[in-house]
């Protein structure tokens, strides 16, 4: 792969720099006006004029459902009953008619997400008795079709429950054997009505197959807090620190302050991470407390234009702004934290050790016309240029 120099950009809104790229990774970041330590690219290299634009690492969508979308299809009206059980039933009843999962729709959605700067995905993909593992193949093919340099982490997700649907646990085992990165779970108490049984089965499978866990937890209040405790206990007992995620975790936002502080401390001690889709209809997570305790938090889009809800466009910069609003973050340093959660701090959710504008990181970079990070979060300007592994895939005559 040829050498590339991305000249005159402002990493994180700071001073103008040149970013040197080789082999798809950042090798140096140098002052644009200084004496270059690294040579200009050779005859087969390339210089890209960044025109003084603000540069950030690309976005990490840490909680997506790429397989569920009907993006690009004729409008599908919302139907069915509300609530988790109602949405599951409606989706199962009509997904075949709508063509979900569908390669064309998922590909179109991934292309749209890349257009707004997301190049790293953790996608939950439905695994159930009706479609088997077909959705996983659809998502893998769609991501590869848009650009083979995109990063994809797959969570085999039992949307219709684990224990209440005999055969699903075997499907999850097969998914892990065939390369799924993580195994999912769903409301062990309210869906399977056996929190100990579901979690014991999932942790046993994850240990045996050497994969991580990413468990949806919508249950609120003390019931959800109890499930937090069960997950924390099993994470510590199995030595799976750093490999277990709780998605949504609404209970953490609506238990009393003392209970909340205790759970946050226990999450940090066990090495359990959280992902949020910043819903405006649920109590917000205690973002300050999580940040101070060092609990990793990932930001995601959830489903986008699917049979659960028609909302969403997957713009992670817009979602970073929503996170800041829910957290009550107004200072520049806090708005930067919101962008970091959506980018570099999400590295682990996308299977990367580092995802930043630093040597050794993949050269997945977004350029946008903004005065600074705060301006970008508030105004949500269009993405001028998106690079994947140093290749321009959006803007500048992308090829």
Secondary structure as UniProt FT lines:
FT   STRAND          4..11
FT   TURN            12..13
FT   STRAND          16..22
FT   TURN            23..24
FT   STRAND          25..31
FT   TURN            32..33
FT   TURN            43..44
FT   STRAND          46..49
FT   TURN            51..52
FT   STRAND          54..57
FT   STRAND          59..64
FT   HELIX           66..68
FT   TURN            71..72
FT   HELIX           83..98
FT   HELIX           103..115
FT   TURN            116..117
FT   STRAND          118..126
FT   TURN            129..131
FT   HELIX           134..146
FT   TURN            148..149
FT   STRAND          151..157
FT   TURN            159..160
FT   TURN            163..164
FT   TURN            166..167
FT   HELIX           168..177
FT   TURN            178..179
FT   STRAND          182..186
FT   TURN            188..192
FT   HELIX           195..209
FT   STRAND          212..217
FT   HELIX           221..238
FT   TURN            241..242
FT   STRAND          244..248
FT   HELIX           251..254
FT   HELIX           257..270
FT   STRAND          272..276
FT   TURN            280..281
FT   HELIX           287..293
FT   STRAND          297..299
FT   HELIX           316..327
FT   HELIX           332..342
FT   HELIX           344..350
FT   TURN            359..360
FT   STRAND          365..368
FT   HELIX           373..379
FT   STRAND          383..388
FT   TURN            389..390
FT   STRAND          391..394
//
